Amino acid sequence: MTLFAACLSLLAAYTLLMVRYRRGWSRIRSFDGADISSLETSVSVVVPARNEEARIERCLEGIVDQQYPGHRMELAVVDDHSDDRTAEKVGAYSDKGVRIISMGDTRFSPGTHTEGKKKALQAGVSQTTGEFIVTTDADCIHPKRWIATLAGFREATGAVMVAAPVRYTRERSLLDVFQSLDFMTMQGITAVSVTEGLHAMANGANLAFDRKAFETVGGYAGIDGIASGDDMLLMEKVWDAFPGKVGYCLSREAVVDTEPPHNLKAFLSQRIRWASKAPFYRGRRIRLTLLLVYLFNLAMLAYLLYCFHDPQEWGGWLSLLLAKSTAELVFLWPVARFFGKQRLLAFFLPMQPLHILYIVVSGFFGQLTTYSWKGRVVK
């Protein structure tokens, strides 16, 4: 089989996948307009933080200013061994009801190994009391009705775990644009996959779950030795234990904003970290989906390299690239419209060759190497 034929076969399967996602997106009903006065859910917001002195205040301002009854909401920041002024800055919000939990305090985190995001989240859950746990990252910005929308979705649907949208903002370079397009695509796939019951997907920057469900599945037990996956691996456990009870809250009032890594090293380290959890997914569908995406991009990269040996093949490769891009854009256009990022689509086609390379490289090194995160080398 020639490289062109191999790519064409994989393209057919990939196009069907994109069509499936597009149809799934069109069926998602947006959730808006939760009546705050009628909400009865008690909420605990848990924010793990490590060396976030530059951004933690912005995050806290958005959360303490939520349009949600104060007696039904608590906010705890878990300081994961920061060596900057994170704890000091969080402490300044104590008069606004913000608690700080230190992972260096054995009262909150007993045991010898107390580092890592899952350990921080576990400590935060154990030291709070709300029936609904909402997790986010310390570098995020939240709309005023964020908590009300998530709680309203829970009460309206009966979901015991809720994933919600995350958006990259402040694209200042072509690298930022590249990341925003890629991340937006993943967010769209997450919405469809969860809503349609295809497989578990989530992002820890905007994730919520019932305390009882968390306790039922044993929290992070069994996945706490894995460096990444505080979101998707936990969702898989809840997904299996509570069939049909995991939902996606598609609402502009629930969109959490964050900035992409602003240099190439940080970007690659982040994506390699995300890719490193792939072998631990238990769901057959997501494993097959990831395999298809990887093999298709690998074949496209191999064919691209072969074109330099045989220039007559350039026409075939470009036609495949155009077909691939068209299939993706059909899905991505309404997703970009939801996130207000249509202007970025002008960069989509020119960045396709780099995206193919990125998929292959990050997927490969995610299984073989270590990466650095917040000053730690993680295996």
Secondary structure, 3 states (H helix, E strand, C coil): CCHHHHHHHHHHHHHHHHHHHHHHHHHCCCCCCCCHHHCCCCEEEEEEECCCCCCHHHHHHHHHCCCCCHHHEEEEEEECCCCCCHHHHHHCCHHHCEEEEECCCCCCCCCCCCCCHHHHHHHHHHCCCCCEEEECCCCCECCCCHHHHHHHHHHHHCCCEEECCEEECCCCCHHHHHHHHHHHHHHHHHHHHHHCCCCCCCCCCCEEEEHHHHHHCCCCCCCCCCCCCCCHHHHHHHHHHCCCCEEECCCHHHCEEECCCCCHHHHHHHHHHHHCCHHHCCCHHHHHHHHHHHHHHHHHHHHHHHHHHCHHHHHHHHHHHHHHHHHHHHHHHHHHHHHCCHHHHHHCCCCHHHHHHHHHHHHHHCCCCCEEECCEEEC
